[in-house]
Amino acid sequence: MSKRLFVVFSLVIVVSMLIAACAPKAKPYECTDAIGCVDVAPGDPIHIAYALVIAGPDETLGIDTRNGIDVAIAMKGKLLGHDVKLTGEDDGCSAEGGQAAGTKLSADPSLVAVIGTSCSSAARVAVPLLSQAGFTIVSPSNTAPDLTIAGNPNNHPGYLRTAHSDLHQGAAAAKFAFEFLKVTKAATIHDGSLYAEKLAEVFANSFVELGGTITSREAVDKDATDFKSALTKIAADQPQLIYYPIFVKAGALITRQAKEVPGLEETVLMGADGMFSSDVVEGAGAAVEGLFVSSPDLEAFAAEYDSVFLPKYQEMFGTIPISIFHAHAFDAANIIFAAIEKVAVKDADGTLHIGRQALRDALYATKDFKGLTGNLTCTPTGDCADPVIAVYEYHAGEYPPERIWP
């Protein structure tokens, strides 16, 4: 290189450096979100948590739900160039478990959203804590009506659900009993949980509106092992059907013991989605034959449920689904992913900034989202489900139960 060219080349480099030095620098991201932002550094995962019942007699409900989340994560792959990290806490399907799970999760500022709880009793306690921490919460299986009623103290900012309200399920169960089974006298049992008590109430009110009679309404302890006293009281009024929308352990025991109480030998037994579990078949034994359960209608799900989701579920876990809310969990995860993609701000180095209020707003704005469980559109109070309820009949030694209505 000639001396002259070298001088010119050097001047070009110096001028370029001066221009670069004088150029305005990109401003660092400033969070203006009303309730703060989550920053996800390059290479770090987007952190989602669950609050589900994953141990004890009702564990199939939460494990099946968690499996649905895992399928969604596996099928999504990268989210805006980041992995998705899933951690969680056991909500115990109880207020005490909800308190513990909500307290622990709400203290983790890295969390973007929480999927849960499994049970409405846990939600009553956990959701206020998670909401106050600024999180978005989406439940795949809370069904208590008051959780999404405007103005109700149990409806909290940032809470949504992909599960149906029991206003739908209780009415559908009553219609099945009165119109399909031609039952005119029914009794109810609940276990004191928010889920069971409200669902039994909705069933009873709907059944009476249709022209039926409720012969008795009994409450039992969910941790009891002997329910014959309550069943004997019910038998005295000779109902044609007993509706007990409770959970796995007590539900299986009541199913078994009802067959042993004089006067109930021919009484129809019916539970709800809290008893849609492979553990009910094992717990009730031969007495499970003919037990009905109301539940989300699997036949109303999108075609991809059979063609894509179920094969992936079986590939990952080596079994068919063990309860009923796995698809609702898959949808919950995916509407969260879609909302994150809408609101996240990405720096040149790959850092993500996710506004907490912006994320909530994006989820509430969800409209006609093509989910497995239907077309999801969220209301301002968090109801996102496209609910269709069916009734299934158990047969001894077989799972899942057989869909028989509508």
Secondary structure by P-SEA (a helix, b strand, c coil): ccaaaaaaaaaaaaaaaaaaaacccccccccccccbbbbbcccccbbbbbbccccccaaaaaaaaaaaaaaaaaaacccccbbbbbbbccccccaaaaaaaaaaaaaccccccccccccccccccaaaaaaaabbbbbbccccccccccccccccccccccccccaaaaaaaaaaaaccccccccbbbbbcccaaaaaaaaaaaaaaaaacccccbbbbbccccccaaaaaaaaaaacccbbbbccccaaaaaaaaaaaaccccccbbbbbccccccaaaaaaaccccccccccccccccccccccccaaaaaaaacccccccccaaaaaaaaaaaaaaaaacccccccbbbbbbaaaaaaaaaaccccccccccccccccccccccccbbbbbcccccccccccc
